[in-house]
Amino acid sequence: PSAASSLRTKYMLCKLVSAMASRSSPLVLFLDDLQWADETTLDLVRMIMTDPDVGHFLFLGSYRDNEVDRSHPLTCTLQAIQEQGVNAVTIKLGPLERESVNELISKTLHLPPSLCRPLSSIVHSKTGGIIMFILRFLLSLNADDKLWFNMSSRRWMYDLNTIRLETIQDDVVSHMTKQMTRFPKDTRFGLMMAACLGRKFNSTVLAKALKEDASNSFMQTCIDSGFFQLVGTDDYMWQHDQVQQAAYELIPPHRQNNFHLLLGTRLYLDATDEDVEEMIFFIVDNMNKGEKLISETDKRMEVAKLNLQAGERALSMSAFQSASKYLMSGVSFLDPGSWVTHYDLSLRLYDAGAEALLVNGNFTRLSQHVKEPFQNAICFEDKLNAYTCLVRALAAATKYQDGIQLCLNILSQLGEVIPKNRTGDVFQSEVVQVQAALHGRSEGDLLALPVMTDPNKLAVMTFLNHAIIMGFFVEPALNAILVFRMLRISIECGVCNVAPFAFATFGVIKVSKLNGDVEGGHLMGRVAIALMNRLGATEMIARVYAVTYGLLNIWKEPWQACMIKHIEAFEKGNSVGDLEYSVTNLYVHCNGAIFGCGDELSKLKANLKAYTKKAHVWNQTSLWKAFVVLYQLALDLTGSNDNALEEYSVFMSQKQFLEQSQKSKELSQGRLIARKQKFLAFYTGDMETAREMFEVDKTFSSMDSGGRYISAIVSCFLDGMIGFYFARRGKDEEQWVSVANSCIASFELWESRTPHNFSNKLELLMAEKFYYLGNRDCALLHYQNAINVSKKYRFIHEEGLAEEKYATYLLHLHRNDDAYEHFNNACNCYKKWGAAVLVQRVEK
C-alpha cells in the first residue's frame, strides 16, 4: 500500500503541475537547499522535469556545491534529468563583489556611495563578500557602538579605525555564536533548545522543552535579533540554517548528545498520548541522537517503540525516507534477545522497515534486513510480510525468475504446491479440476460468491498473483496453472480483491489457441469487471482492464472501441499508484493502434515518444523496451532515420536489440521485435527480411497461455500473406501453402465470431490464395471485397494494402491503366495513415 501511495502521490503532483502550467500562465517552482533534499523529493523533481505532459514550467533550485559531490543523490538526479533531454543551466553564485557591498551599505545607511566606500572596503575584506556574514557583522558593529546613528547630524556614523582593528571569526556561524554568548543565560538556553528542535517548531513544543511558557519577551528578542521569524499564529522558523547552526554551537560538542537526550526526555515525560502523537518526531529525533547514552534495556525498548510509532506515522504521510530512518533507528535499539522478550515490537519494526526499504528502492539493504524475521519469526505466517516485500523487490528489479521461484517456495509452505515438472498431463489435470469447480455455475452464481476470510488462503492468492505478474515476462506457460489455482480457490473459499484478475486471466486462457472458447472467455471478462465493482477493488482496475480489453474483448468487440478503455485504465491506475499496469494499458493501446487500427502515424508517433519517456522515467524497464519497439516502428513508417534507443543513450542496432533479447531469454520482447521487423519488411516490400523474421518469430516458445495482443493476430495475417507470396515463386511451395492455409483457417473461425475485426483480412488472404491458384475471377472479387470491407470498418492501412495488392495483381493481368488507378488509391490511403515511406515506395 505504501509503495502505491508513493507512486500515486508523485503522479498526482505531476498532474497538478501539468494542469497549472499553461502558455498564458507559466509556472515557476523554486526549491532551496537541495543538498538536503531526500531521494523521494529528488525523484519527484525528476519525474516533473521529464514528464512529457508538463510544459510552460520552469524549475529553479539552489544548493551548496561544496556539500554535493559526484556520488550525491542530487548529482545523480541532475544527470538523469539531462540525459532525458531537459536543458539545465547552472548558475554559480559567488560572494558579492566589493562594489556591490558598497551599494548594499549605501542603501542600508542612506548615505552616498562615496561616503560608504571606506567602510564597505573593510567590511568586504573581513567578510569575504558573504551576504549573511555582512549583515551579521553590521549588526554586531551597531551593538558595539562602532556603527551608530547620530541624532544631531541625523545620519549614520562609524569609527573606521576601530572597525579596522575589529577581530572577526573565520566564518559567519562562529561569528554569530560569539554574538549569542552576550545574551543572558536563559536566552542562550532557549536558543540551544530551539536549535535542537530543528528548522521549524511550535512555541508550545518549545515551552514543554523549557518546562515553562516560551515567554513573549524571549520570542520577541529572537525575532528582533533576526534569529526567528513567525510563520503562522504559533509556529516559528529559523531565519537561516546558519543562524540555527550558530545557536547549536552554543552547546559544547561533548555535551550535544546529552542535550538532545534531555530535550527528548523532557518532551516525552508527563506527556499524554495525544501530546506524544503530536510531538512524536521532535521526541524521537532527539532521543535517537542520544542512543549511546541509553543503556538500560527497558528504556531502549521504550525508544524503539517510539521509533516504530514515528515510522508508522511517516509511512501514513508518504514520507518514506523519514519512515525508513525512524524504523531503522528503532531496529538499532533492539538487542539479540528482543525477539524473545519483545517479540511483537521486533516483528512490527522489521515488517514496517521492510516496507519502507521497498518503497525507497533500497533492495540491497532490504535483502539483508528480512533475514532477521526469516530466522526469528515463530511461525511462517509472521514471515509473510517480509516475504511479500522481498518478492516485490525482486519484481521491481526485474529478477523475475528469482521472484517466481521464491513465490513457488512460499506457496508450497502455505500448502499450495505447484508441480515442478509441468508436463502436458499435469496441465490437463489442472484443466479437469478447474472445469469441475466451474461445472453448473452460472454467471450469477460466480458473482454471488462469498468474500474470502481465511488468512491462509488470502496469502496464497497474494503470492499466486505476484507469480502470475512476473510469469507474463519470462514463464507464460506456468501462468495457466497458477490461474487455475486462483480460480479454484476463489470458487471454494470465496473471492478477494485479486480474484477479478484471476477470472479475467482465465478468460484469456479460454480464448487461446488451446481452447478457442471466445464466448466463455468473454463471460469471464464480464465476471471479472462485475466482481471488481462489487468488491470495490479500484486498485485492480488497470490490471483487469489490461487483460479484459487487451486480450479478451478483441475477439468479440471492435478493436477501436477496446483501445479507448486502456486510456481510461491508465488514468485510473495512476490515481491508485499502480504505475506498472497503468503503463501496460498504454502499451496495449499503442500495440493495437499501430498494428491493428491504423491510427494516424504522426500523432501516434508523438504519443509513443511521450509514452516511451514515461515508461523510462517511471522505471518500468520491460515496458520501456516494448515502447521503444513500437516507437521505432512509427519512426520507420514515417520515413525517419532516427534510432529510438539512441534517445536514451543506448547505442545498438535493431538487430543487436533482437539478439540481446534472445540471449537474455526475454521471450515477449524478442517476439515483439521480430513481429515489428516482419510488419515493416512486409509493408515496405522487403520480402526476404519478412521471411527471415517469420523464421525468427517461430523460434520463440509459444505464448498462447499468456494471451495474444493485436500484434499477434496481425502477425498471423502477415504469415499468410508471406506464405502465398513465396508459394507463387515455387520455392518450398508445399510448406508455404500449408502456412498460408493454416492462417486462413484461423481467420475463418475468428471472422465467424467478429466480422468487424477479421473479415477484411480474410478477404485479402482469400484473394492471395486465388492469385496463387490462378483463379482470376475469384481473386478479383476478393481483392475488391478486401478494399470495401477495410473501408467500411475504418482500417485505413489495410485498405491501402488491399489497394496495393489489387494493383499488383492487375499488373500481372497486364491491366496497367487499372493498376495505376489502384496504386494511386493505395498512395492516398498511406498518406492518410501517415506512412511516408510507403507512399514513396508506391509512387516509384
GIHUCOR-V854650 format. One record per residue. RES is the residue in one small letter. SS is DSSP state (H for helix, E for strand, L for the rest). PHI is phi in degrees with one decimal (999 if undefined). PSI is psi in degrees with one decimal (none if undefined). Layout:
# GIHUCOR-V854650
res = {RES:RES}
ss = {SS:SS}
phi = {PHI:PHI}
psi = {PSI:PSI}
This chain:
# GIHUCOR-V854650
res = {p:s:a:a:s:s:l:r:t:k:y:m:l:c:k:l:v:s:a:m:a:s:r:s:s:p:l:v:l:f:l:d:d:l:q:w:a:d:e:t:t:l:d:l:v:r:m:i:m:t:d:p:d:v:g:h:f:l:f:l:g:s:y:r:d:n:e:v:d:r:s:h:p:l:t:c:t:l:q:a:i:q:e:q:g:v:n:a:v:t:i:k:l:g:p:l:e:r:e:s:v:n:e:l:i:s:k:t:l:h:l:p:p:s:l:c:r:p:l:s:s:i:v:h:s:k:t:g:g:i:i:m:f:i:l:r:f:l:l:s:l:n:a:d:d:k:l:w:f:n:m:s:s:r:r:w:m:y:d:l:n:t:i:r:l:e:t:i:q:d:d:v:v:s:h:m:t:k:q:m:t:r:f:p:k:d:t:r:f:g:l:m:m:a:a:c:l:g:r:k:f:n:s:t:v:l:a:k:a:l:k:e:d:a:s:n:s:f:m:q:t:c:i:d:s:g:f:f:q:l:v:g:t:d:d:y:m:w:q:h:d:q:v:q:q:a:a:y:e:l:i:p:p:h:r:q:n:n:f:h:l:l:l:g:t:r:l:y:l:d:a:t:d:e:d:v:e:e:m:i:f:f:i:v:d:n:m:n:k:g:e:k:l:i:s:e:t:d:k:r:m:e:v:a:k:l:n:l:q:a:g:e:r:a:l:s:m:s:a:f:q:s:a:s:k:y:l:m:s:g:v:s:f:l:d:p:g:s:w:v:t:h:y:d:l:s:l:r:l:y:d:a:g:a:e:a:l:l:v:n:g:n:f:t:r:l:s:q:h:v:k:e:p:f:q:n:a:i:c:f:e:d:k:l:n:a:y:t:c:l:v:r:a:l:a:a:a:t:k:y:q:d:g:i:q:l:c:l:n:i:l:s:q:l:g:e:v:i:p:k:n:r:t:g:d:v:f:q:s:e:v:v:q:v:q:a:a:l:h:g:r:s:e:g:d:l:l:a:l:p:v:m:t:d:p:n:k:l:a:v:m:t:f:l:n:h:a:i:i:m:g:f:f:v:e:p:a:l:n:a:i:l:v:f:r:m:l:r:i:s:i:e:c:g:v:c:n:v:a:p:f:a:f:a:t:f:g:v:i:k:v:s:k:l:n:g:d:v:e:g:g:h:l:m:g:r:v:a:i:a:l:m:n:r:l:g:a:t:e:m:i:a:r:v:y:a:v:t:y:g:l:l:n:i:w:k:e:p:w:q:a:c:m:i:k:h:i:e:a:f:e:k:g:n:s:v:g:d:l:e:y:s:v:t:n:l:y:v:h:c:n:g:a:i:f:g:c:g:d:e:l:s:k:l:k:a:n:l:k:a:y:t:k:k:a:h:v:w:n:q:t:s:l:w:k:a:f:v:v:l:y:q:l:a:l:d:l:t:g:s:n:d:n:a:l:e:e:y:s:v:f:m:s:q:k:q:f:l:e:q:s:q:k:s:k:e:l:s:q:g:r:l:i:a:r:k:q:k:f:l:a:f:y:t:g:d:m:e:t:a:r:e:m:f:e:v:d:k:t:f:s:s:m:d:s:g:g:r:y:i:s:a:i:v:s:c:f:l:d:g:m:i:g:f:y:f:a:r:r:g:k:d:e:e:q:w:v:s:v:a:n:s:c:i:a:s:f:e:l:w:e:s:r:t:p:h:n:f:s:n:k:l:e:l:l:m:a:e:k:f:y:y:l:g:n:r:d:c:a:l:l:h:y:q:n:a:i:n:v:s:k:k:y:r:f:i:h:e:e:g:l:a:e:e:k:y:a:t:y:l:l:h:l:h:r:n:d:d:a:y:e:h:f:n:n:a:c:n:c:y:k:k:w:g:a:a:v:l:v:q:r:v:e:k}
ss = {L:H:H:H:H:H:H:H:H:H:H:H:H:H:H:H:H:H:H:H:L:L:L:L:L:L:E:E:E:E:E:L:L:H:H:H:L:L:H:H:H:H:H:H:H:H:H:H:H:H:L:L:L:L:L:L:E:E:E:E:E:L:L:L:H:H:H:L:L:L:L:L:H:H:H:H:H:H:H:H:H:H:H:L:L:L:L:L:L:L:L:L:L:L:L:L:L:H:H:H:H:H:H:H:H:H:H:H:H:L:L:L:H:H:H:H:H:H:H:H:H:H:H:H:H:H:H:L:L:L:H:H:H:H:H:H:H:H:H:H:H:H:H:L:L:L:E:E:E:E:L:L:L:L:E:E:E:E:L:H:H:H:H:H:L:L:L:L:L:L:L:H:H:H:H:H:H:H:H:H:L:L:L:L:H:H:H:H:H:H:H:H:H:H:H:H:H:L:L:E:E:E:H:H:H:H:H:H:H:H:L:L:L:L:L:H:H:H:H:H:H:H:H:H:L:L:L:E:E:E:L:L:L:L:E:E:E:E:L:L:H:H:H:H:H:H:H:H:L:L:L:L:H:H:H:H:H:H:H:H:H:H:H:H:H:H:H:H:L:L:L:L:H:H:H:H:H:H:H:H:H:H:H:H:H:H:H:H:H:L:H:H:H:L:L:L:H:H:H:H:H:H:H:H:H:H:H:H:H:H:H:H:H:H:H:H:L:L:L:H:H:H:H:H:H:H:H:H:H:H:H:H:L:L:L:L:L:H:H:H:H:L:H:H:H:H:H:H:H:H:H:H:H:H:H:H:H:H:H:L:L:L:H:H:H:H:H:H:H:H:H:H:H:H:H:H:L:L:L:H:H:H:H:H:H:H:H:H:H:H:H:H:H:H:H:H:L:L:L:H:H:H:H:H:H:H:H:H:H:H:H:H:H:L:L:L:L:L:L:L:L:L:L:H:H:H:H:H:H:H:H:H:H:H:H:H:H:H:L:L:L:L:H:H:H:H:H:L:L:L:E:L:L:L:H:H:H:H:H:H:H:H:H:H:H:H:H:H:H:H:H:H:H:H:L:H:H:H:H:H:H:H:H:H:H:H:H:H:H:H:H:H:H:L:E:L:L:L:H:H:H:H:H:H:H:H:H:H:H:H:H:L:L:L:L:L:L:H:H:H:H:H:H:H:H:H:H:H:H:H:H:H:H:H:H:L:L:H:H:H:H:H:H:H:H:H:H:H:H:H:H:H:H:H:H:L:L:L:H:H:H:H:H:H:H:H:H:H:H:H:H:H:H:H:H:L:L:L:H:H:H:H:H:H:H:H:H:H:H:H:H:H:H:H:H:H:H:L:L:L:H:H:H:H:H:H:H:H:H:H:H:H:H:H:H:H:H:L:L:L:H:H:H:H:H:H:H:H:H:H:H:H:H:H:H:H:H:L:L:L:L:L:L:H:H:H:H:H:L:L:L:L:L:H:H:H:H:H:H:H:H:H:H:L:L:L:H:H:H:H:H:H:H:H:H:H:H:H:H:H:H:H:H:L:L:L:H:H:H:H:H:H:H:H:H:H:H:H:H:L:L:L:L:H:H:H:L:L:L:H:H:H:H:H:H:H:H:H:H:H:H:H:H:H:H:H:H:H:L:L:L:L:H:H:H:H:H:H:H:H:H:H:H:H:H:H:H:H:H:H:H:H:H:L:H:H:H:H:H:H:H:H:H:H:H:H:H:H:H:H:H:H:H:L:L:H:H:H:H:H:H:H:H:H:H:H:H:H:H:H:H:H:L:L:L:H:H:H:H:H:H:H:H:H:H:H:H:H:H:H:H:H:L:L:L:H:H:H:H:H:H:H:H:H:H:H:H:H:H:H:H:H:H:L:L:H:H:H:H:H:H:H:H:L}
phi = {999:-68.5:-60.6:-63.2:-63.2:-62.4:-64.8:-62.1:-61.8:-63.0:-62.8:-66.9:-68.2:-61.4:-63.7:-63.1:-62.2:-60.9:-72.7:-79.4:-88.9:-148.4:-59.9:-80.2:-142.2:-64.7:-120.2:-121.9:-120.5:-118.9:-122.6:-98.6:55.5:-65.6:-64.5:-104.0:-66.2:-79.0:-67.8:-64.2:-64.1:-63.9:-67.2:-64.1:-59.1:-60.1:-63.0:-65.5:-69.1:-104.4:-68.8:-65.4:-83.6:-93.7:-136.9:54.8:-134.5:-119.9:-107.2:-118.2:-136.0:-123.5:-157.0:-93.8:-68.3:-74.5:-106.9:-125.3:-105.2:-65.4:-91.3:-65.5:-55.2:-65.1:-61.6:-62.6:-65.7:-62.4:-65.0:-63.0:-64.2:-69.0:-64.1:-86.9:87.7:-83.7:-74.2:-122.5:-108.4:-98.6:-116.1:-89.5:-96.8:-102.5:-66.2:-69.5:-71.5:-57.7:-68.4:-68.3:-63.7:-62.9:-65.8:-62.1:-67.2:-59.5:-73.9:-69.9:-92.9:55.6:-124.1:-60.9:-56.2:-65.0:-74.9:-89.1:-60.7:-60.7:-68.0:-65.7:-64.8:-69.3:-59.4:-64.2:-67.5:-82.2:-103.3:71.5:81.0:-79.5:-58.5:-63.2:-65.0:-59.1:-64.0:-68.1:-65.5:-63.3:-64.2:-68.7:-63.5:-66.6:-66.2:-94.5:60.2:-98.4:-140.3:-142.4:-101.2:-90.1:-68.5:-69.7:-90.5:52.9:-156.6:-75.2:-124.4:-151.5:-100.5:-64.0:-65.7:-66.5:-63.9:-63.2:-86.9:-63.7:-84.6:-138.5:-67.9:-68.8:-140.3:-65.1:-63.7:-63.0:-62.8:-68.0:-60.3:-61.8:-65.1:-67.9:-65.9:-79.1:-76.4:-59.3:-58.5:-61.9:-66.8:-62.3:-63.8:-63.3:-63.7:-65.7:-62.5:-63.1:-63.6:-73.6:-76.1:109.2:-65.9:-132.8:-155.1:-104.2:-63.1:-65.4:-64.0:-62.7:-62.4:-65.7:-67.5:-85.0:60.3:-162.6:-63.7:-73.4:-64.0:-60.8:-66.5:-63.7:-61.5:-65.9:-59.4:-66.8:-69.6:-63.5:-82.2:80.6:-89.3:-111.4:-136.5:-80.0:-121.0:176.2:-70.3:-143.2:-109.1:-125.7:-141.0:-66.3:-60.7:-158.4:-63.4:-73.5:-66.8:-59.7:-63.6:-62.7:-64.6:-64.5:-76.4:-66.5:-82.9:-56.8:-52.4:-74.0:-108.9:-64.3:-63.9:-61.2:-65.4:-61.7:-64.5:-60.6:-64.0:-59.6:-67.4:-59.5:-67.7:-81.7:-65.7:65.8:-86.2:-73.7:-59.5:-66.8:-64.4:-62.3:-60.5:-72.1:-105.3:-54.4:-70.7:-63.1:-62.4:-70.7:-55.5:-79.3:-63.8:-62.3:-72.0:-103.4:-54.2:-66.1:-90.6:-101.3:-112.1:-70.7:-59.3:-61.2:-68.6:-64.3:-66.8:-65.1:-69.3:-59.8:-64.2:-65.4:-63.8:-62.1:-61.6:-66.2:-64.4:-66.8:-68.1:-63.6:-60.8:-66.7:-95.6:62.7:-93.6:-74.1:-64.1:-64.9:-58.7:-61.3:-62.4:-66.3:-68.8:-68.8:-65.2:-58.7:-61.6:-66.4:-80.7:-75.5:-122.4:-53.3:-89.1:-64.5:-65.9:-95.0:-84.9:-136.7:-63.4:-60.5:-63.3:-62.1:-64.0:-64.9:-64.1:-69.2:-66.1:-66.5:-63.4:-62.3:-65.1:-65.1:-64.5:-62.0:-62.9:-79.6:75.3:-89.4:-71.5:-64.0:-68.5:-59.9:-62.4:-81.5:-60.7:-74.0:-62.5:-63.2:-63.8:-61.1:-85.2:-112.7:-62.7:-81.4:-145.4:-63.2:-59.4:-73.4:-93.5:-65.2:-62.2:-64.9:-63.3:-59.8:-63.1:-67.1:-61.8:-64.9:-66.1:-63.2:-65.8:-64.7:-87.5:58.0:-93.1:-66.1:-62.2:-63.8:-64.6:-63.8:-62.0:-64.2:-59.1:-65.2:-64.8:-65.0:-60.0:-61.2:-71.9:-85.7:94.9:-111.9:-84.8:-101.8:-56.0:-73.8:-94.5:-92.7:-81.7:-61.5:-64.6:-63.3:-60.4:-64.9:-62.5:-65.8:-61.6:-61.7:-66.9:-72.6:-65.3:-64.6:-66.3:-86.7:-58.6:80.5:-98.7:-85.1:-58.7:-63.8:-62.1:-65.5:-71.6:-95.9:-58.9:-68.4:-81.5:-69.9:-125.2:-67.8:-59.1:-64.1:-69.9:-61.2:-65.4:-58.8:-62.3:-61.8:-76.2:-62.3:-62.4:-59.1:-65.0:-62.8:-60.4:-73.9:-63.5:-56.0:-86.1:-127.9:-145.4:-63.5:-63.3:-70.1:-59.2:-58.6:-64.5:-63.9:-66.0:-57.2:-64.9:-60.6:-67.0:-61.6:-63.6:-62.3:-71.2:-84.8:-120.2:105.6:-101.4:-128.7:-65.0:-88.1:-59.7:-55.9:-64.0:-65.9:-62.4:-64.3:-67.9:-63.1:-61.0:-62.2:-63.4:-66.1:-90.4:-68.6:-61.1:-66.6:-126.2:74.5:-88.2:-64.9:-62.6:-65.5:-65.7:-63.9:-60.9:-62.6:-64.6:-63.9:-62.2:-59.7:-68.2:-65.6:-63.6:-59.1:-67.5:-64.0:-80.5:67.5:-84.6:-63.4:-68.6:-99.2:-57.3:-61.4:-70.7:-67.1:-66.5:-58.5:-80.2:-65.4:-88.4:-93.1:-125.9:-105.8:-69.4:-66.0:-90.6:-129.9:-123.4:-55.9:-58.4:-59.5:-68.9:-66.0:-63.4:-60.8:-63.9:-71.2:-66.1:-60.5:-66.0:-60.4:-65.4:-68.3:-64.8:-65.1:-67.4:-110.1:86.8:-90.8:-65.3:-58.3:-81.1:-63.2:-68.2:-58.3:-63.0:-61.4:-63.2:-60.8:-59.1:-70.9:-58.1:-69.4:-66.0:-88.3:-84.4:-107.6:-90.7:69.6:-61.4:-57.2:-74.3:-64.6:-69.1:-64.8:-61.8:-63.6:-64.1:-63.6:-61.5:-66.9:-68.3:-61.3:-66.4:-59.2:-60.6:-70.3:-61.5:-89.1:59.4:-93.8:-60.6:-62.3:-70.6:-59.8:-61.4:-65.5:-64.3:-58.1:-63.4:-66.0:-63.3:-62.7:-62.2:-63.3:-61.5:-63.6:-67.7:-85.6:87.4:-82.1:-96.1:-68.7:-106.4:-59.2:-66.9:-67.2:-64.8:-116.4:58.1:-110.6:-104.0:-152.2:-79.7:-62.0:-63.8:-66.6:-63.0:-65.3:-62.9:-63.7:-64.4:-65.5:-66.8:-86.3:58.9:-84.8:-60.2:-64.0:-66.8:-62.5:-65.8:-62.4:-62.9:-61.3:-70.0:-62.6:-64.9:-65.7:-59.5:-65.3:-62.9:-64.3:-68.0:-91.2:83.9:-88.0:-71.4:-66.4:-66.2:-60.5:-63.4:-62.1:-70.9:-59.9:-68.4:-62.8:-56.5:-70.7:-73.7:-80.9:-64.0:-59.5:-107.4:-57.4:-68.4:-92.4:91.6:-124.9:-76.9:-59.1:-59.2:-69.3:-66.5:-64.9:-62.1:-62.6:-59.7:-65.2:-58.8:-63.5:-64.7:-64.4:-58.6:-68.3:-60.9:-77.0:-63.1:-66.6:-92.1:85.5:-86.5:50.4:-56.7:-62.8:-63.3:-69.0:-63.2:-62.5:-59.2:-66.0:-65.5:-62.4:-65.9:-61.1:-59.9:-64.3:-70.6:-64.5:-66.4:-66.9:-65.9:-67.2:-94.4:-140.6:-57.9:-53.9:-89.8:-121.1:-66.0:-65.3:-70.5:-64.1:-61.1:-70.1:-61.9:-66.2:-61.4:-65.1:-64.7:-71.2:-60.7:-62.0:-77.3:82.6:-91.4:-60.6:-63.7:-65.6:-61.6:-59.8:-62.6:-72.0:-61.5:-64.1:-62.8:-60.4:-64.3:-65.8:-69.8:-59.8:-67.4:-60.1:-97.8:64.0:-102.3:-62.8:-69.2:-80.1:-65.5:-62.4:-63.7:-63.4:-61.6:-65.6:-66.3:-63.8:-62.7:-62.0:-67.7:-64.3:-62.3:-59.0:-88.3:65.8:-97.9:-62.9:-64.5:-64.0:-61.4:-59.0:-60.1:-77.1:-64.0:-61.9:-61.9:-61.7:-58.1:-62.6:-64.4:-65.3:-64.9:-62.5:-68.8:95.7:-88.4:-60.4:-66.4:-76.5:-60.5:-62.0:-66.4:-67.6:-62.3:-67.7}
psi = {-38.9:-38.1:-46.1:-38.5:-41.5:-47.1:-40.8:-43.9:-46.0:-43.8:-44.6:-34.3:-37.9:-43.1:-38.2:-47.5:-42.9:-39.1:-33.6:-34.0:130.4:170.2:-40.5:-18.4:73.9:158.6:137.2:130.5:127.1:128.2:130.2:158.7:49.6:-15.7:-17.1:-1.3:139.7:171.0:-30.4:-44.2:-44.5:-37.4:-36.4:-42.9:-43.5:-46.0:-42.6:-44.1:-28.5:-0.8:120.4:-16.1:-11.7:120.9:169.6:43.4:131.5:126.3:128.9:131.2:144.5:146.7:163.0:112.1:-18.4:-10.6:5.1:113.8:-172.3:-27.5:-2.9:141.6:-32.9:-40.7:-44.9:-39.7:-45.2:-38.6:-43.3:-38.9:-43.7:-34.5:-22.9:8.4:10.5:128.7:124.4:124.9:125.7:124.7:113.3:117.1:118.2:-170.5:164.1:141.6:162.1:-41.1:-34.2:-37.6:-40.8:-41.1:-39.5:-48.1:-37.3:-44.8:-31.3:-42.9:-3.4:47.4:154.0:146.7:-34.1:-35.1:-25.3:-12.8:-42.2:-41.2:-45.6:-30.3:-41.6:-44.9:-42.8:-42.6:-32.8:-30.0:-10.5:11.8:11.7:120.4:-43.5:-40.5:-41.8:-48.3:-44.3:-35.6:-42.4:-38.5:-40.1:-35.5:-39.8:-40.4:-30.4:12.0:29.9:-10.5:114.5:165.5:122.6:114.4:-34.5:-43.0:-8.7:50.6:161.1:140.2:160.2:152.8:97.1:-41.2:-41.7:-41.0:-37.5:-31.8:-5.0:126.3:144.3:147.3:161.7:-24.2:163.6:-34.0:-48.6:-37.6:-45.9:-36.3:-42.9:-41.2:-36.3:-26.3:-14.2:-13.8:159.1:161.7:-45.1:-38.7:-42.7:-40.6:-41.2:-40.2:-39.8:-43.5:-44.9:-37.1:-36.2:-21.0:-17.1:-171.6:-35.0:140.4:166.6:142.3:-29.8:-41.9:-43.3:-38.6:-40.1:-36.3:-36.4:-7.5:29.2:167.1:137.0:100.9:151.8:-34.6:-40.4:-48.6:-43.2:-38.0:-44.1:-36.2:-45.4:-32.6:-2.6:20.9:-47.6:160.4:141.7:126.9:20.8:-167.8:-30.4:12.3:141.3:156.1:142.5:141.4:-32.8:151.3:-27.5:-27.1:-44.8:-42.5:-38.1:-43.5:-38.5:-34.4:-1.9:-24.8:125.0:137.7:-39.4:-8.7:-0.4:-43.3:-40.4:-39.9:-42.8:-43.8:-39.5:-45.4:-48.2:-40.8:-42.6:-41.9:-33.6:-40.6:138.8:8.5:140.8:169.3:-37.3:-39.4:-42.0:-44.1:-38.2:-36.9:11.9:-40.0:-38.8:-43.2:-52.0:-40.6:-41.9:-39.7:-37.7:-33.2:-16.5:22.1:-43.6:-16.8:-6.6:111.3:-27.7:133.7:-44.2:-41.5:-37.8:-39.2:-34.9:-41.5:-37.1:-41.2:-39.8:-38.0:-38.3:-44.1:-43.5:-41.5:-43.4:-36.7:-39.7:-39.2:-42.1:-21.9:4.9:23.9:76.3:-34.6:-44.5:-40.9:-44.3:-41.6:-46.3:-43.9:-37.7:-34.3:-42.0:-41.6:-37.8:-21.2:-14.4:157.3:169.8:-27.4:-0.9:-30.2:-19.3:-46.6:-29.7:63.4:-50.6:-42.4:-44.5:-45.4:-44.3:-39.2:-45.5:-36.8:-48.3:-37.2:-39.6:-41.7:-41.1:-41.9:-37.5:-50.0:-36.3:-3.9:18.0:71.4:-31.9:-47.6:-34.7:-43.6:-29.3:-38.4:-42.3:-10.1:-32.3:-55.2:-32.0:-37.2:-29.3:-14.6:138.5:-15.0:159.8:-35.2:-34.2:-9.7:-8.9:-38.0:-42.5:-41.5:-40.3:-45.8:-39.8:-42.5:-45.0:-34.5:-42.2:-39.6:-43.2:-30.6:7.9:28.3:67.1:-41.2:-44.0:-40.9:-43.0:-44.9:-39.9:-42.7:-43.7:-37.3:-42.8:-44.2:-38.1:-42.4:-22.2:0.1:6.0:87.6:127.3:124.0:137.6:-40.0:97.2:75.4:176.1:-37.3:-40.7:-45.2:-44.3:-36.9:-41.4:-38.3:-45.4:-41.6:-41.0:-33.4:-37.3:-39.5:-33.4:-14.4:128.3:1.9:123.7:174.4:-40.5:-38.4:-43.1:-39.0:-19.0:7.7:141.5:165.6:135.8:135.9:-17.0:116.1:-37.4:-44.1:-34.6:-40.8:-41.8:-45.9:-38.1:-48.2:-29.4:-41.5:-45.9:-43.6:-39.4:-43.9:-42.7:-32.8:-28.2:-32.3:-36.9:-19.6:65.0:-27.3:-30.3:-29.7:-36.9:-45.4:-41.4:-40.9:-41.6:-42.0:-44.1:-40.1:-45.8:-42.6:-41.0:-40.9:-37.7:-32.1:-1.8:166.6:148.8:-175.8:-24.9:-7.9:-40.7:-36.7:-38.2:-44.2:-42.8:-43.1:-34.3:-36.4:-37.3:-42.2:-37.5:-33.1:-1.7:170.4:-27.9:-23.7:-55.3:21.4:82.5:-42.6:-43.7:-39.3:-41.2:-37.8:-43.8:-35.7:-41.5:-42.4:-42.1:-47.5:-41.1:-41.8:-42.3:-43.2:-39.9:-41.2:-10.8:29.2:66.5:-24.6:-11.8:-0.4:-49.3:-39.2:-46.1:-40.9:-39.3:-40.2:-48.4:-50.0:-18.8:-26.1:-18.0:-60.3:-14.1:-15.4:-5.0:-28.2:158.8:136.4:-40.6:-38.0:-36.7:-38.0:-33.0:-36.8:-27.4:-33.0:-41.6:-43.9:-33.1:-47.4:-46.0:-37.1:-40.8:-34.1:-19.3:6.2:10.5:72.7:-36.7:-51.3:-19.9:-47.3:-33.8:-42.4:-39.1:-42.3:-46.4:-41.3:-48.3:-35.0:-47.1:-36.3:-41.0:-37.3:-39.5:-43.3:-17.9:38.0:150.0:126.5:-32.9:-43.1:-41.3:-37.7:-43.2:-42.0:-42.7:-37.7:-44.3:-43.2:-37.5:-40.5:-40.9:-47.7:-37.7:-46.1:-37.5:11.6:33.1:79.3:-49.9:-43.0:-33.6:-44.3:-40.3:-41.1:-37.0:-40.5:-46.9:-40.8:-41.2:-38.8:-42.7:-41.6:-45.5:-43.6:-32.3:2.6:12.4:144.5:6.0:151.3:116.1:-33.7:-34.1:-21.9:-16.8:25.4:32.0:110.4:91.5:154.0:170.5:-37.2:-42.8:-35.3:-42.3:-44.2:-38.3:-41.0:-39.8:-42.0:-39.9:3.1:34.9:87.6:-52.8:-36.8:-47.2:-41.2:-40.2:-42.3:-44.2:-41.5:-37.2:-45.5:-38.1:-43.7:-49.0:-45.1:-42.1:-47.3:-28.6:1.5:9.8:78.7:-27.4:-42.4:-38.0:-43.6:-41.5:-43.1:-28.4:-42.9:-40.9:-42.2:-38.0:-20.1:-20.8:141.3:156.3:135.3:14.1:-41.3:-16.8:0.0:163.5:121.9:174.2:-33.5:-33.6:-38.9:-45.1:-35.4:-39.3:-42.0:-44.8:-35.9:-41.7:-43.1:-42.4:-40.1:-48.2:-32.5:-50.0:-26.8:-37.2:-20.7:-2.3:-12.1:128.0:41.3:-46.8:-41.2:-45.6:-36.8:-38.8:-44.4:-48.2:-42.7:-34.9:-40.4:-41.0:-42.2:-41.1:-45.5:-29.3:-41.0:-47.1:-38.6:-30.6:-22.5:-40.2:83.6:-32.7:-44.4:-22.9:-18.3:-38.5:-36.7:-39.8:-41.0:-41.5:-38.5:-41.7:-37.4:-44.3:-34.8:-46.0:-27.8:-47.6:-41.5:-12.9:18.7:93.0:-50.1:-45.5:-38.6:-48.1:-41.8:-45.7:-33.1:-45.8:-40.0:-41.5:-41.6:-47.8:-43.8:-37.6:-41.4:-41.3:-43.2:10.3:43.4:81.2:-36.7:-37.7:-22.2:-43.7:-41.0:-43.0:-41.4:-43.0:-45.2:-36.1:-43.7:-40.7:-40.5:-37.8:-35.7:-41.1:-32.6:3.3:26.8:70.6:-40.6:-43.9:-39.9:-42.9:-41.8:-44.7:-26.9:-39.5:-42.2:-40.9:-42.7:-45.1:-40.8:-44.8:-33.2:-44.4:-36.7:-30.5:13.4:81.4:-36.2:-31.3:-36.6:-46.3:-41.0:-46.1:-37.6:-32.4:none}
